Amino acid sequence: MAHGIVTEAAAAMAGQVIAGDGARSWSGAALDSRRVTGGELFFALPGEHSDGHRFVQSALERGAAAAVVHQPAEIAPGGTLIEVEDTFAALHALARKVRERLPEKLVAVTGSAGKTTTKELLAAMLGSTFEVARNPGNLNNLYGFPLSLLGVEEGTEWMVAEMGMSTPGELGRISRLGRPDVAVFTNVRPVHLEFFDSVAAIGDAKAELLEGLAPDGLVIANADDPEVVRIARGHAGRVVWYGLEEAADYRATGIEPLAAPAVGSRFELTTPSGAVAVELTLYGRFNVENFLAAAACAHQLGVGLESIAAAAARVDPAAQRGVVHRLADDVVIVDESYNSNPDACRQALDAALDLPARRRWAVLGDMLELGAAAASYHHEVGAHAARLGYSPTFGVGELARDLVAGATEGGVESAWFVDAAAAIEVADRLEPGDLVIVKGSRGVGLERVVAELIERRGER
């Protein structure tokens, strides 16, 4: 992890050591006292529901090298405190200082969907050739990214960092903090419309990633996504294109699903310098697209095609992002419960058709932050599920009433549940050979439904 001396960290943050031993060494950082394992700087950030200053003593007891505070905090004798004007600004100031030397190079991945999977694929590919770090989980915002940066190990040659946003200006700030050498754009979709008036406005916000890009930085762009094309064409530097539909530098041809019980697809990756056969252990064409983004980047950075293909065969889906569970009685659960938006939901429903099943069910939760268009988007997703033959289709959450209406009008069995706790009764109705896909926004909590299904039947 990034490390140093407490007094040096205080200077980088324009703060001062007001208690304890400024000569102590530190490594890494934490925003949650429960995640302190020893040696970290604990940043006491203010919060809407809980102020980090309340947990300073707990962090020190768990072994934090020092706590960074901007208001008085009671501590036992011997604890070390750094006082700053603003703990959030101090977190960013220290991250900027560390970024001057760590990592050597950084790839930033952004998009409305596919960021985490693309990040994991790219980290695995680059790991065959370089010392690589990546932000854990989805620590990709103005809090998580600097925390991830402070956790980078010494000697890291490349960091693969997903960068997200939900409001205008956010991604630009993260990009300027991370100063990427490569920018990867996956797609621009109708998400966060509560905060944007159009998909084009979302594209403009995604384009903020270019604000921190190195002057000679490389852009990896999805040739199939109109907004990504618009963003990339506005970049004065080099652009490398990938895609499934359009002419691109990196393409996948001959895509077909792997034979059951295997999950994933096989295809040929074609590149400017040759081709290689690939077996990707992630289901769906949208994951082939994520693979292409990672492969284009890795190959441009010097990773050989055979190493790229080998990485595709060993990457598992991130938790709640397309994990396929095979239960007793050949029941299959496709866990897409981490998040949802209209395009991603349609693509997940399409992709699950590659998995054999006696009957196909869908448990689809509210898709949040869609603004005034929420009702029409939910209705269309329900209609799409019906067209694909998902019967029954269940809606979970207030917005999903419109989803159920779309499914019902499409002629399939459907039902509505007020919340995830009520939707657990779906587990009682599954029969041998059924497949059920579970997808919804984070706020709906559909991971509870997945957990209940697995607990009742047991995973093979």
N, C-alpha and C positions, 0 to 999 in steps of 0.2 A: 504494500500500500504506500501511497504518498506519505512521506514522513518528514519530520524536522524537529526543531526545538520550539518550545512554547513561546519564548520571547520573540523568535523570528516570525512565528505565525501571528502573534499580536501585532507586530510591526506591519505585516502584509495587510492586516485588516484595519490599520489605523487605530488600534486599541492599545491597552496597557494591562499588564499583569497587576491585579490589585490584591491578590491573596495567593499564598502558596509559593511553589517553587517554579520560577520561570525557566530554569535550566532543564526541566523534565523534557523527555522526548515524547513525541506523539506520532501516531500512524492511523490514518483513516479518520472518518468522521461519522457521527450519528445524529439523527434528529429525534429519535425515539429512545428514551432511556432504557427500555427493555431490550434494545438491540445492541447495547454496549457490551462488548466481550473483553475489553481491556486495551488501553492505550489510545483510544479515540479522543478527538475533540468533540464534546457534546454541545450542539448549538441549541440554545433555549429560544425557540421561535415562538412568537405569539400565535395564537390560534383562535378560531371562532368559538370553539367549544372548550378548549383547554390550552393553557399557557405553559410552554416548556419550562418557564422559570420555576414552576411548582415541582419539577422533577430533577432539579439540579443535584440535590443531595443524593437522590437515588442513582443518578448516572455516575457520580463520583464513587459511591459505594460499590458500584459494579466494575469499577476500574478505569473510568475515563481519566485521561491524562489531565484534562482541564475542561471547564465549562465556559462557554462563550455567552455572556449575558449583556443586556442593555438596561437592566434595572436591578435593584438590590435582590439578592438571593441569600437565604440563610444556609450556611454550610457548617459542617463540623471542622474543628481545627485540623490543618494539614491539607485541606482541599485547595485546588488551584483554580482561580477565576481569571478570565480575561474580560475586561469591560470594553465594550464597543458602543458606538452610537446607535447602531441598528444591526441586530443579529442576522437578519435576512441579507442585507447588503454585505455584511462581513463574510457570510458563506460564499457569496459570489466573488468577493475580493480575493479570498484565499484560493478559490478554484481558478481564478484568472492567473494568480501567481504560480500555482502548480502546473497549469497548462503551458507555461513557458518552457517546461522541460519534460512533462509527461502528458500523454504518450508522445512518442516520436511523430506519429501520424494518426489522423483520425478520419474515419468514414462516418458521415451522418446519414441516417435513413429516415425519411419522412413519407407520409401518405395518409389517406383516410382509413386504409385497411392494409394489413399485411406487414406492418412495420416489424413486429416482434418476430414473426416467422422468417422474414428476410434477414433480420439481424442474426438470428440463430444459424441459419444456413451459411451466411457470409462468414461468421466467426469460425464455423467449422472448416470452411474452405481455406480461409487465410491461416488457420491454425496448423495446416500441414506444412507451412513454409515460414511462418513468422511467430513471434511471441505476441499473443493476442489477448485483449481484454474486451469486455462488453458490459453495458449496463445491465445489472440483474433485473429480472422481471420486466416491469414496464416503468422503471424509474427514468422517465423521459421528459419531465416538465421542469419548471423553474426551480423546483425543490429537489426532485429526484436526480436530474442530470448533474448538477454540481456535486451532489453527494456521491454519485457514481464516479465522477472524475477524481474525487479525493480518495477513492478506493482503488485506483489503478496501481498495479504493482510496478515497482522499479524495473526498468529493462523492457517495458512494454513497447513493441515496435508499432503495432496498430491497435487502435481501439475502434470497435464497431458500436456506434451509439445511435439508438433510435431517438428521435426528437419529435415530440408531439405538441399540439396546441389545441386550445378551445376558443381563444379570443384573438382578435387582431393585435399584432405587435409582439405576442408571446414568443413565437418561433424565432423572430429576428433577434430577440434578446438571448435566447438559448444558443443560437448560431454564433453570435458575436462572442459569447462566452467560450464555446467549444472550438471555434476557428477550424472548421473541417477542411481537409485536403481533398475530399471527394464527397459529393452530394448525390444520394440515390433517392429518386422519386418513384414511389410505387403507383399511386393513383390519387385522384381527387373525386370524392363522392359526396352526395347530399347528407352530410353530417354537421352537427353544431349549427343547424339553420336557425336555431333560437338566437344565435349571436351574429349571423351573417344573412344578408338579404338575397344571396344567390350562390350557385355553385361556383360561378366565376370569382366571387368574392372570397370563397374558400380557397380557390386556386391562388389568388393574390396573397393570401396569408401563408400558404405553403411555399410560395416563391420567396418568402422572407428567409428561407434557409440559405439563399445565395448571399445574404448580407455579410455573413462571416466567412464565406468560402475564400480560400487562398487565391491570390491573383492568378496563379497558374492552375487553379483547381479544376478537377474533372467532374462532369455531370453524367450520371447514368440515368437514362430516362425511358419511360414506358411509351413506346411508339403507338400503342393502341388506345391511349387515354388522351382525349383532346385537350384537357386542361394541362396535363403534364407536357404535352407537345408545345403548347403555348408558353409555358414557363421556360422550357429548355431552349426554345428559339429566341428567348430574350437574353440568354446567357452568351456573353461574348467569347467565352473560351471553348474548350473541346467538349463535345457531347458524344456519348456512345449510346446507341439505341438498342433496346430489347423489345420483343413482342411476340404475340401468338398470331395476330391477324395481319399486321402490316409488315411491309418490308423493313427489316431491322438487321443490325449487325449480329445479334444473338437471337436465335429462334429455336423453337422446339417443334419437331415434325414427327408425324406418325404416332401421336399420343393415343395410348390405349390403357385401360385399367389393368392392374395386376390381377391374376386369378385368385379368387377367394381360397383360403382365408386371409391371404396377404392384403394389405391396404396400401394403396398408392397407384402409381402409374409408371409406364415405361415409354421412352421416346428417344429421339436422337437430338442431341444438342448440336446445332450448327453454328460455327463461329467464323470470323474472318481468316482464321488460320487452321481450320480443320473441323472435324466432327467427332463425337464420342457418344456411345450408347449410355443411357442413364436409366436407373431404376430409382424412383423417388418414393420414399416411404411415408408420404403425406398425401391424403386423398384429395382429388378434385383438380380441375383445370386452373382454378385460382392459385393453387399452390405451385403448379408448374410455372405460373407467371412470377410468383415470389422467387422460385428457384432461378429463373432467368435473370431477374434483377441481381441476385447474389452472384450468379455465375459470370455475368458480364463484368461486374466489378472485380471479382477475384481474378479473373483471367487478365484484365487490364493491369492489375497490380502484380502480375508475374506468377500466378498459380497455374500449374499445368492442367490440361483437360482431364487426365486420369485422376488426379487428386480431387478435382471438382466433382467428378462422377462418384468417387468413393465417399465423399462427404454427404452426397445426396442419399446414399443408402444407409447412413447411420444416424441421421438427425430425426429425433422424435418431435412430435408436435408439442408446443408449449401447453401448459395446463389450461384446460377449458377452451382450447382453440383448435378444435377438430380432432380431439382424442376419440378414437373408436374403441369402445369397450364391448367385448364379447362376453355375454352372461350365460348362465345356465339356460338350457332349452333353446339354444341358438338365438336368443334375443340379442339384438345389437343396439347399443346406445351411441349416438354421435353427439359428443359433448362440445357444443359451440356456445356454452353459456357465458363466456367471459364478456362479450359485448355484441352489439348488433347495430346495423343501419340497413336501409332498404336494399341497396345493391348487394351488400355482403350477405344478407339473409337470402335473397334470391339465388345467389351463387352457391351458397351452402346447400340449399334445397336441391339445386341442379346436380351438384357434385355427389350428394348422397344416393342418387339414382344408380351410381356405379356399384354400389354395395348390394348384393343380392338379399332379397327379403320376401317373406310371404305377404305381409301387409306393411305399409309405410305410414307412420304416424308423425305428426309434427307438434311440438310444444313450443310455441313462439310467444315471447314476452314483449312488453312495450319496447319500442325504439324511441329513446328519449332525445331531447334537444333538436326536434325537427320543426319547431315553431308552428306557424299557421298551417303548414302543409301536412301536419302530422296525420290527420284523418285520412286524406287521400293516399298517402304513402302506406299506411297500415292496411287500408282496403285493398290496394293493389297487391301487396304481399300475400294477403289471404287468398285473393283470386289466383295468384301464381301458384301457391301451394295446391289449390284445387286442380288447376290445369295439369299439374304433375302427378296427381293421384294420391296426395297425402290425405288419407281418410282413416280416422278422424284427424282434423286439425284443431288444436286447442289454442286459445288465446289467453294470456295471463297479464293482468293489469288493466287499468282503466282505458288506456289508449287502444289496447288490443280488442276492445269491443268492435271497432271498425274492421280489424283483421278478421274476426270471426264472421262479420257480416259479408266480407268479400268471399270467404271460403264457402259460406252457406249458399250465397248466390251462384257460386261455381258448381254447386251440386254435390258437395261432399259432406259427410257427417262432421259436425263441429260443435264446440262447446266453449264457454267462457268461464274463467276462474278469476276471482278477485285478486289473488296473490299467489306466491310460490307455495305457501303452506297449504292452500286449498288444492293446488294442482298436483300435490303428492298423490292424490287418489288415483291418478293415471296408472301408478304402479300396480294397482289391483286388477287392471283390465288387460294388461299385456298377455299375449299368448305365444307359445313356441313359434319361432321363426319370424317374429315381428321386428321391425326396425323403427326406432324413434329418434328423431333429431330434436335437440333442445337448444334453443338460441334466443337470447334476449339481451337488453342493455344491462349494465352492471347493477343499476338500481333495483332491478326486479328480483335478483337473487336466485336465478333458476339453477344455480349449482346445487341448491338444496334438493331439487327434484332429481338431478343426476345421482347425488349421493344416496338418496332413498332407493332409487331403482337398483343401484349396485348392492346396497346392503341387503335388500330383500331377496335378490336372486343369487348374488355371489358372482364374482368375475372369474372367467375361465383362465 
